[in-house]
Amino acid sequence: MKRMIGPIAKHWFPAALVVLALSAIPGYILVALRLVGLDGWINKWLAENFDISYELRINEWAALFLLLLPIVLVILYFLKLKRKPLQVPSTFLWKKSIEDLHVNTLFQWLRNNVLLVLQLCALLFLIYSVLGLRFHGAVGSGKHYILLIDNSASMSATDVEPNRLEWAKREALRAIDAASDSDVGMVLVFNSKASTLQTYTNDKEKLRAAVQSIKPTERPTRIEEALALAESLANPVRSTEDSASQPTDVLEDQKRTFVQTRGTKTQVHLYSDGRFAKLSETTLAGLNARLAGNASALGNLNLRYRMAGKRETPGDTDNLAIVGLNVLRRPMQQDKIEGPAKTPEEQKKREELARQLASLQQLFAYVRAANLRAKEATANLKLDVYIDGRLAYPLQRTVRLTARKFTEGTDTSDEIDEPGEMRANDGRFVLPPIDPRQNVTLHAYLEKVGDAFPLDDQAWLALGTTRKAKILIVGRPNPVLDAFFDQEGTRKIADAERIAASDLTTDKYRKIARSGDADLVIFDRCAPDDETDMPLANTYFIDQVPPPWRRSDKKLKNPLLMPSKQQHPLLRHITTIWDARTHEAFVFDVKKDLDAKAAEQFDLPDGDAKKRNLPAIARVIETSNQASLLFTLPRGPHSDLVQTFALMNDKEELVSDWPLQTSFPLFLRNVLYTLGNVDDSVRAISVAPGEPVVLRPEAGFRAIDLTQPGNKKVQLARGERSGIVFSDTEKTGIYRYQAGDKAAPAKDGAAVAQPVRAFAVNLLDINESNIEPREAIHIGTERIATDEEKMQTREIWKWILLLAVLLLSVEWFVYQRRIAV
Amino acid sequence: MPDTATPTLLDPQFLHRLEQLELVSRKIFTGAVKGERRSKRKGQSVEFADYRNYVKGDDLRFLDWNIFARLDRLFIRLFQEEEDLHFYVLIDNSLSMDFGSPSKLHYARQVAAALAFVGLVNMDRVVIHAFNDKITQSLPAVRGRKSLWRVLDFLQKLETAGPSNLRESLRTFTMKSSGKGIVILLSDMMDKAGYEDALRYLVARQFDIYVIQILSQEELEPGIIGDLKLVDIEDEDEAEVSVSAPLIKRYKQTLASYQAGLQEFCNRRGISYLMTSNQMPFDRLVLTYLRQRGLVR
């Protein structure tokens, strides 16, 4: 050992100097080549042979100075420093002290020289750091990169530790680390919606913080919006420089060359399990890349898909899911009362029973469950029925789910993937007779299945109670409208109040109009004089137009009624109105029929603060010559429905035969449901997590108290709108709400308990429940397989510089400790 | 660091202190016989000290025949030796003594003056020699209080000069000096050739030796820093040092071990050794430390 150390100790210094000199040579050559302008050639050669390139980070003169520094240092070192002489009484003790330290000569020798070596090393590192060396990977350096992270419900699956989202975040952080400092990155997160967490920046800390802030959601997955967001920068389609915006009337000598925008090549790192619905051609056609004329839907996006989750055996995922929950209701069968009554008492009893039964409803709940395991599964399916918040009927059944059928294909189109199902009747539960006025919620769940994705093992359903609409009918008596609103069926869902046209200028009308108490105001052959008198509600104008328009005198004789849009909610259930006729209708022109005073506001030049724009007319019914007979005009949050023909004349004679057709009551019903905000118990609201829900408090209430799952309570104010859009539906479960206005004192001094209504937020999405990650995703015609770790250019100069600084501090430390030079 | 503003020995403050010392020394010597000093050694005098067994070679004149007659055993009578005591003060005036504030030489002069004063008061023969590499100046033996002014004058005129050579100087001293007595060596003892031989010369002459090593504060606590070329003031010897905390520490260790070595050397040979800094008030040194060491009683 000693024999080995000896020569090393003796010769290490010259050896170190030689090594340093040799390692300095490449750096000197590179800098020299850069100084003479041959760096392009050498960079190419380096990139081809060693996957390295360099770029001088300081100017040439500074580089030259830096190159000379080591030489100067060596010269200075050998010249030694001139020391300040100082007289002392005796050098005797000093010499003795130094001698003591000289006892270990190797140590002393090392001490003598280590500083030079350290300094030279530091300088060398400095030279290499300013060379700006970077390693090249297989993939070219993406100056822009986007981290696209899926945080939908299925990303909470725990098949990778701790879950898929955490894995994705970890990988995304790695991608940030791998990016060079000049690269700019963006962080997008998507579920059913996409949002930008961090816009383009090269501040890695910001990007990291954005990634760290991602929280799991229970939402389903839609990638379209995320792609559109990602590519909005990469594939710009419109630009003032675009050839498409070339003006036509330009003088010959003022013509400019317009070029197609080029966009930015962008690397997109997609971290997802790939479980989103296949993108339709329509969606793809809307992407800028297609619009810009690229064959590929992605255009400049260089999409790299990183599969989150484990895919051990294709077609076998440890998950059972409830993918459907529905309720059908039927009035109670009265067949139990058989035969004629024998006595009047019995008759009385039977009538009583019939009345009771009539008020009850028979409910059938249908639960659909799916099995994503490759083998048959048995599960305990439970259905809890809650009435007014209390568990009334716990129902349960052991169900058997067939095995999942799975055949792998090359494309999603030829892939067969059919999750296993229950037998047809296994999911059907007959509920005991329930009073529909009660607040009924259902909770279906698979008990203790212990799968990898517990979120979809349950579903909820709320059977809402009817919300009554408040209707105000203004005008002369109209038997047609009365016939509809006075019938029993309508009275259950709407309260109609009538006032005369003469009341329009009185407080009686204004009070209702301005409070927003009414859901729908029907103006029958009359209209408020002024725009300010328009009610804070939806309106239905019959043979009249809302201010600031004026009914024109231009007439259409015997127009033919034709539906403009068959799917319009106002025309729901209406198969035909061709057979309806009307005597005459007025012609409406949104521009010409404007009030003279209001017309000025519409005519103002663009950019004026008072300028009003003409509303877009949504036609519902038109005639053959395309004049509108029935249309809606938007007015803030409300809609004004205008019917350009009357139903009756002043003598209470029908002037149209539409009221005689079956389509008319259906139409009025649609008006009531659509514009009157009727919320009836037939519909059970169930939305996907994150979807907004429109909640309508009872007329007269300005706020509702809402209880989220987990008993979190919020109060939502209605403001000027008729409904409240509630979008914090992140958690699955039952949301209960009740009209309540703490600010306003209860009328007549007594608070009337408002019905508690509810809606459910459910995943119920087989795409989310199928948590098996896809190995490849398809965007248009492109198949993008999951991708291994990518090599990026890594700038290493900072690390070299750091080493240099470290060495300098070591050198300083040694200097501080040394005894003599 | 030559101290340009060396205070004179004759300044009133110093004289005042000497007066104090005189009182103190008087107090010490109250009742003692003037002109006599009891030697530690036994020898020839009229004052009986002790008996001891006769051994071969002893002077038969000192046999106590009376005891022989009574006990039939041979005993030698020992007498307290009385001397005409010499009080030698050796002051190192080499260049290295010209350091510190006050300079080491000045401090040595003050100590020498104080001790000489005590000697004069006790009617001893006070001899002062100054030396560097040889004995440069000497004050012939003086006696009595009236000679104080000569002593002070001599000390006042001492200047630093030349390199030191302790061995050579002390050899010359031992050869020149006739009587036995007390030798007080005032030096920084920083001799590259070593102090051992020099002290051995003194020991050989059976002097009562007191070594007072005077070091300046700068030597005890060097306040220097940086890359320096240290130049020895005596022989122009150079030492290049980069002063750092570890070096200072090492220096102090070396100094401590050097002092320890000197101390041990002295102890083994019955030499009283005392190290003092030029910062210590000399009267305190004389009255406290030298009393403890037995130089003054």
Interface residues (C-beta under 8 A of the other chain):
Chain A: L81 R83 K84 P85 L86 Q87 V88 P89 S90 T91 F92 L93 W94 K95 K96 S97 I98 D100 L101 Q816 R817 R818 I819 A820 V821
Chain B: M1 L95 S96 M97 F99 K104 D188 M190 D191 K192 S216 E218 E219 I224 G226 D227 L228 K229 L230 V231 D232 I233 E234 D237 E238 A239 E240 V241 S242 S244 P246 L247 R250 Y251 Q253 T254 L255 Y258
